[in-house]
Amino acid sequence: MAGQFEGKVVFISGAARGQGRSHAVRFAEEGADVIALDLCEQIDSVAYPMPSREDLDETVNLVEKTGRRIVAEQADVRDFERVREVVANGVAELGRLDFVLANAGIFPAAGTQRLDITAFVDAVDVNLKGVYFTIEAALPAVLNQGEGGAIVITSSAAGFKSVSTTFDTMSHGAAGYTASKHAVIGVMRHYATSLAEKNIRVNSVHPGGVATPMIINEAMGRLVGDQPEFGDAQQPKLSMPPMDPAEVTDAIVYFCGHSGRHLTGVALPLDGGLTLK
Ligand SMILES: NC(=O)c1ccc[n+]([C@@H]2O[C@H](COP(=O)([O-])OP(=O)(O)OC[C@H]3O[C@@H](n4cnc5c(N)ncnc54)[C@H](O)[C@@H]3O)[C@@H](O)[C@H]2O)c1
């Protein structure tokens, strides 16, 4: 049976592992070809290991196993010209662009680096500027087709609520993460409002804890060991383990598919009630 995204192309930032890889494989299973990018390098303010080129190659491998095509390049979402290049290369090869998933992000809120002002700057650069650059770089190709499309930004529960909730757990990294994840709701509303007349729908997802190397790592373990109140503040109200990346993918597929055809401007919490007031 044909998948719901047969004949479509999706562009995904941060696709080397974690949620981005899950989105790439699922969209391919649904019939889409994939344009993927990832930094595949360490950023000094990030205390957990970031992925390598081998991780992005594994995403390529998994997508190709589904029978779909993928163009995957190492690139930094903070470099607008480079992101444009990746989109151009992907569209030249795959012929079109329908969906944009602005997923790449960093969480520089652990390790001693979190107390350096650079952690704030890096969080905002990657998680806000990078999201804007990803969408801006991709938009001309989507508009060119004149057939509409869908954009999904991956924000966080930290788009609604501060990740640090006490004086002792304040850090520049936590501030940058919270600020950037709030700010992309503004980016989402900017595009949702302005692109509606072009039938391009724009929404954001706001996960709580997702089981990826961003939160399952030694530095985060040390932080919540030293500051249990930091860990407590990230607990959902529902008694649940961290989500699987595939559960975030489910929501994104819902937004991009026929199921989401009336949805634009929605900031969807996927957080087990963490941000419930
Ligand atoms: N894991 C969680 O608990 C959680 C919760 C809420 C939101 N999020 C958000 O989900 C998104 C995906 O994160 P994840 O959980 O899959 O973590 P992850 O670290 O496994 O994946 C993030 C990916 O983004 C890439 N990336 C980072 N900076 C980049 C840059 N400058 N240019 C290009 N690529 C870059 C990384 O290399 C990595 O592959 C992020 O935006 C994150 O903030 C994660």
The ligand as an ORCA input file, in Angstrom:
! r2SCAN-3c Opt
* xyz 0 1
  N      15.608     14.913     24.347
  C      14.751     15.676     25.024
  O      14.426     15.398     26.190
  C      14.117     16.875     24.367
  C      13.012     17.467     24.988
  C      12.395     18.560     24.383
  C      12.866     19.048     23.196
  N      13.959     18.476     22.612
  C      14.405     19.029     21.326
  O      14.303     18.027     20.336
  C      15.221     18.316     19.280
  C      15.989     17.047     18.922
  O      16.817     16.681     20.017
  P      17.159     15.163     20.406
  O      16.462     14.859     21.660
  O      16.932     14.285     19.230
  O      18.728     15.296     20.774
  P      20.042     14.875     19.948
  O      21.189     15.552     20.592
  O      20.092     13.395     19.824
  O      19.766     15.450     18.489
  C      19.939     16.812     18.144
  C      20.623     16.849     16.799
  O      20.811     18.214     16.392
  C      22.094     18.318     15.832
  N      22.600     19.695     15.906
  C      22.909     20.390     17.020
  N      23.421     21.589     16.701
  C      23.425     21.647     15.339
  C      23.828     22.638     14.418
  N      24.350     23.798     14.823
  N      23.661     22.394     13.099
  C      23.156     21.211     12.671
  N      22.770     20.226     13.504
  C      22.910     20.445     14.822
  C      22.952     17.393     16.681
  O      24.187     17.092     16.075
  C      22.034     16.207     16.878
  O      22.165     15.227     15.873
  C      16.085     19.460     19.783
  O      15.630     20.669     19.224
  C      15.850     19.444     21.289
  O      16.088     20.690     21.890
  C      14.592     17.397     23.173
*
